């Protein structure tokens, strides 16, 4: 088992600034190469406090504000315009930043693209769902309407 400090939120593992123990292969092959974690050391405590302070600065001020954002996200489908072929197949795929941009277009600002998760890869037009982690324990299920740009 490897002891790590998470630098970003990882689903099923923890949030940024958490000290976690994971299997050696998961740490060596996924978390560390992708910049999601660093190896824990005694000098890493300063790093943990700075990561936690940055995470708290990104959090929403109150629970009411977070719940209002969640309700706004779940209210109606976010429309994402993408380049697509005549058969509806996309040139590329929908990215998490596309969801954040679509939310900003309808007035929902302050979302972090790292907190958007797709159930599956979106590579054609249609309706999909995504999970947006508004706070550590508040997740919004967002409907996405992927349409071809003219």
Backbone torsions as a table, in degrees:
resi	resn	phi	psi	omega
1	UNK	NA	138.9	179.2
2	UNK	-107.6	138.9	177.4
3	UNK	-99.0	122.8	-174.7
4	UNK	-129.6	160.3	170.3
5	UNK	-109.8	120.3	179.8
6	UNK	-75.2	133.2	177.4
7	UNK	-100.2	-16.3	176.5
8	UNK	-137.1	165.7	176.3
9	UNK	-73.1	134.4	178.2
10	UNK	-126.3	121.1	-178.5
11	UNK	-58.1	132.1	177.2
12	UNK	79.8	-4.1	-178.7
13	UNK	-116.5	-54.4	179.9
14	UNK	165.7	-175.3	-178.8
15	UNK	-102.9	168.5	178.8
16	UNK	-58.7	133.3	-179.9
17	UNK	94.5	-8.7	178.4
18	UNK	-78.9	143.6	173.4
19	UNK	-98.9	119.5	-174.5
20	UNK	-129.6	159.2	172.8
21	UNK	-114.4	124.5	179.0
22	UNK	-130.2	167.2	178.8
23	UNK	-64.4	147.4	-175.4
24	UNK	-55.2	-45.4	-177.6
25	UNK	-64.5	-40.1	179.1
26	UNK	-63.8	-41.7	178.9
27	UNK	-67.3	-49.4	-173.6
28	UNK	-70.1	-37.1	-172.4
29	UNK	-97.6	-19.5	-176.0
30	UNK	-126.5	-59.9	-171.8
31	UNK	-63.9	-51.4	-176.5
32	UNK	-69.7	-47.3	179.9
33	UNK	-62.3	-30.8	-179.7
34	UNK	-87.3	3.5	177.4
35	UNK	72.9	21.0	-178.8
36	UNK	-88.7	-14.8	-178.1
37	UNK	-155.6	160.7	173.3
38	UNK	-128.8	157.2	-179.2
39	UNK	-67.7	136.9	-179.2
40	UNK	-72.8	140.8	173.6
41	UNK	-146.0	165.7	-179.6
42	UNK	-63.1	-32.2	177.9
43	UNK	-77.3	-6.6	-177.9
44	UNK	-75.9	-7.7	-179.1
45	UNK	-61.2	-37.1	176.7
46	UNK	-63.6	-39.0	179.1
47	UNK	-65.2	-40.1	179.3
48	UNK	-60.8	-45.0	-178.6
49	UNK	-66.9	-37.3	178.9
50	UNK	-69.5	-37.4	177.9
51	UNK	-65.1	-43.6	179.6
52	UNK	-64.5	-38.7	178.7
53	UNK	-64.4	-40.7	177.9
54	UNK	-65.7	-39.2	179.0
55	UNK	-63.9	-43.2	-179.7
56	UNK	-66.3	-32.5	178.2
57	UNK	-67.3	-30.6	179.7
58	UNK	-82.1	-17.9	-178.3
59	UNK	-69.4	157.0	177.2
60	UNK	-74.0	149.9	-172.3
61	UNK	-61.7	-45.5	-175.4
62	UNK	-132.9	163.1	176.4
63	UNK	-65.6	-34.9	-179.8
64	UNK	-63.3	-41.6	178.3
65	UNK	-63.7	-42.5	179.4
66	UNK	-65.0	-41.6	179.1
67	UNK	-66.7	-35.3	177.6
68	UNK	-66.0	-40.6	178.3
69	UNK	-65.1	-42.3	179.2
70	UNK	-60.6	-45.9	-179.6
71	UNK	-63.1	-40.3	179.2
72	UNK	-64.8	-39.0	179.0
73	UNK	-66.4	-38.7	-177.0
74	UNK	-84.4	-9.5	-175.9
75	UNK	-60.8	-52.5	-178.9
76	UNK	-144.2	164.5	-176.8
77	UNK	-70.8	140.8	174.4
78	UNK	-84.4	131.4	-178.0
79	UNK	-95.4	123.7	-179.4
80	UNK	-117.7	118.0	178.7
81	UNK	-90.9	128.3	-178.5
82	UNK	-137.6	158.1	174.4
83	UNK	-77.4	131.5	-178.0
84	UNK	-144.5	156.9	177.0
85	UNK	-79.7	178.7	-177.3
86	UNK	-65.5	-24.6	-179.7
87	UNK	-90.2	4.5	177.7
88	UNK	90.8	-0.2	179.0
89	UNK	-79.6	132.7	-175.7
90	UNK	-77.9	150.5	169.9
91	UNK	-89.7	89.1	-173.4
92	UNK	106.3	-151.4	179.6
93	UNK	-145.0	162.9	176.5
94	UNK	-76.0	131.3	-179.0
95	UNK	-105.5	164.5	179.2
96	UNK	-63.0	-32.0	178.4
97	UNK	-66.8	-28.6	175.9
98	UNK	-64.3	-38.0	178.5
99	UNK	-67.2	-42.3	178.7
100	UNK	-63.3	-41.3	178.2
101	UNK	-64.2	-41.0	179.1
102	UNK	-65.5	-37.5	177.9
103	UNK	-67.3	-39.7	178.8
104	UNK	-65.1	-32.9	-180.0
105	UNK	-66.1	-27.3	178.1
106	UNK	-99.6	10.8	173.2
107	UNK	97.1	10.2	178.2
108	UNK	-102.0	102.4	-177.9
109	UNK	-109.1	162.0	176.9
110	UNK	95.3	7.0	177.2
111	UNK	-80.7	150.4	179.3
112	UNK	-108.4	127.5	-177.1
113	UNK	-63.0	-23.0	179.4
114	UNK	-73.8	-10.1	-179.2
115	UNK	-102.9	11.3	177.4
116	UNK	-103.6	130.4	-180.0
117	UNK	-129.8	134.2	175.6
118	UNK	-97.6	145.3	175.8
119	UNK	-70.9	-34.7	177.9
120	UNK	-150.1	167.4	179.9
121	UNK	-67.3	137.4	179.8
122	UNK	-101.8	109.2	-177.1
123	UNK	-129.1	12.5	174.3
124	UNK	-148.6	163.6	-179.7
125	UNK	-70.2	158.1	179.6
126	UNK	142.4	-164.8	179.9
127	UNK	-108.0	135.0	-177.3
128	UNK	-137.6	173.7	174.6
129	UNK	-126.5	150.1	175.9
130	UNK	-138.7	152.6	176.0
131	UNK	-103.9	129.2	177.9
132	UNK	-117.5	119.0	179.5
133	UNK	-83.4	102.8	-178.5
134	UNK	-74.7	-47.8	172.1
135	UNK	-132.2	-178.1	-176.8
136	UNK	-58.8	-32.8	-177.4
137	UNK	-120.5	14.5	-178.8
138	UNK	-126.0	111.9	-177.4
139	UNK	-118.3	130.1	178.4
140	UNK	-100.9	134.3	174.6
141	UNK	-94.0	110.2	-173.0
142	UNK	-102.8	133.6	174.6
143	UNK	-88.1	132.7	179.4
144	UNK	-114.8	134.9	176.5
145	UNK	-114.7	102.8	-177.0
146	UNK	-92.9	117.0	-178.0
147	UNK	-126.0	151.7	-179.7
148	UNK	-75.9	133.5	176.4
149	UNK	-76.6	140.0	-178.5
150	UNK	-82.4	NA	NA
